[in-house]
Every structure is written in C-alpha cells, then in structure tokens.
Amino acid sequence: MSERIWIMGASEGIGAALARAWATRGARLILSARSDDRLAELAAALGGAEVLPCDVTDRESLARAASQIAAGGPLDRAVTLAALYDPGKVMQIDPDRAGQIVTVNLTGCFNFARAAVPLLRPGGQLALTGSVAGYVGLPQGQIYSATKAGVINLAESLRSELVPGVDVRLISPGFVATRLTEKNEFDMPALMQPEEAAQAILHGLDRRGFEAHFPRRLTLPLKLLRALPYGLALRLTKRLVRE
C-alpha cells in the first residue's frame, strides 16, 4: 500500500521538490505551509494531494491540521522543512527578526513534532530538518546557525526518547538553491538544486541510520571541524570572517 506522508514547508524549494519526488512513488501526500495558493498549485500539478495550510508557530493551526489528518488514518512519515533565514553577523541582526527565526526554526520543529508523533503508525518516521550550518558556529550564520544547532539537539533527544516506537531522523542539507539562499552574497560551495536535495533526502530516509546529510564533500569536512578541539577549530573559523 502507498505511503501516507505529511510534508510541512511544501510550498516551494526543497519541500516542493520532495513532494514531487514522493508523488512519483505513488505516495498519498498531505501538503502544509502558510501559503494556500502555492500548495493548491503544487497539488494540482501532482495530480492530487491533500492541502492543509497551517503554521508551525501556531499550535492551534497545527492541532486543527492534525485532527483532519487523524481522520484519514495513520501516517507513515512526517517531515518538516519550514524555516526562515537571514545572513549576517550576530550583532547586526534586528532582535525582532532574530526572535522570528528562533520561533519558526526551532520552536516550530518542537511544535511540529508534538503534533505529528501521535499521528504516526507504530514505527513511523518523523524527520526534522537541521542544516550543516548547525554543526559549528560559522561567521555570517547569525541566529540561523544557532537555531539549526538546536534542531540537531532536539532531534537527538527525540531519537533517544521515542525509538523504537518512532523512527526519528535528522535531515542536514548543505547549500541548496532556494529563495532563502538567494540572500547570500558569498560563493556557496557544493551548491545543489532542490531536486538533487530531494533525491538525497529520499535516499537517506529510506536507509537505516539517524542523519541524512549532503553533499558529503561539504558535510564531512564540517563534521571534522566540529570534532576538533576548540583551540584549533575556532582559529580555523576565524579565518572565514568577512569584515
């Protein structure tokens, strides 16, 4: 029987590409984001999918969506890709904008997990999207990197608490060409297209293991940097600072 999958953040970018990839497998998709129009367009292009607009920062809207999903039976997978991003230095960001980024990226993952876990079949999969930006505190990452570090930690905690009843996974993309990364004014190494990222996610989530990270030519050096002692790692990251 085809999988039933809830995708949060499906209106564009990696989320939309992931929906298209799963649709080719015959999955029964539930598409969520704040943008109703974009979701409807995507659902029509896919030849049919359930559209449930909601907001990860609004627990009531998530509860309403979860109630509708529950009426249709259990989920096989639930994945959230909703995020905000602004590049720049920590001391230069607007504090109110920083608060929005924390609320969407970190608290939003917490809210989504709380709403999605009761909907999963036994052994169903919950996937949270972190980022390689969360591996280490890199310059120009501002509050975004900090939130993604929090998502990594949250996913690790959920994994230890919920396995084997829930198959908790972490998605850690590198640079992907989306509306968010268009804001970057620096060369992005190993830049991927959303369709490539979607295929990497499918491959990672279908395999055993906790984390789907890609592309490895970027993620593996950053994992090594994270493993270094602070005295060495901080000297290396200092060299990346742009005045």
C-alpha positions, 0 to 999 in steps of 0.5 A: 500500500502507498505511503501516507506522508505529511510534508510541512514547508511544501510550498516551494524549494526543497519541500516542493521538490520532495513532494514531487519526488514522493508523488512519483512513488505513488505516495498519498501526500498531505501538503502544509505551509502558510501559503494556500495558493502555492500548495493548491498549485503544487497539488494540482500539478501532482495530480492530487494531494491533500492541502492543509495550510497551517503554521508551525508557530501556531499550535492551534493551526497545527492541532486543527491540521492534525485532527483532519489528518487523524481522520484519514488514518495513520501516517507513515512519515512526517517531515518538516522543512519550514524555516526562515533565514537571514545572513549576517553577523550576530550583532547586526541582526534586528532582535525582532527578526532574530526572535522570528527565526528562533520561533519558526526554526526551532520552536516550530520543529518542537511544535511540529513534532508534538503534533505529528508523533501521535499521528504516526503508525507504530514505527513511523518516521518523523524527520526534522530538518537541521542544516550543516550550518548547525554543526559549528558556529560559522561567521555570517550564520547569525541566529540561523546557525544557532537555531539549526544547532538546536534542531540537531539537539532536539532531534537527538533527544527525540531519537533517544526518547521515542525509538523504537516506537518512532523512527526519528531522523535528522535531515542536514542539507548543505547549500541548496538553491532556494529563495532563502539562499538567494540572500547570500552574497558569498560563493556557496560551495557544493551548491545543489538544486532542490531536486538533487536535495530531494533525491538525497533526502529520499535516499537517506530516509529510506536507509537505516541510520539517524542523519541524512546529510549532503553533499558529503564533500561539504558535510564531512569536512564540517563534521571534522571541524566540529570534532576538533578541539576548540583551540584549533577549530575556532582559529580555523573559523576565524579565518572565514570572517568577512569584515 
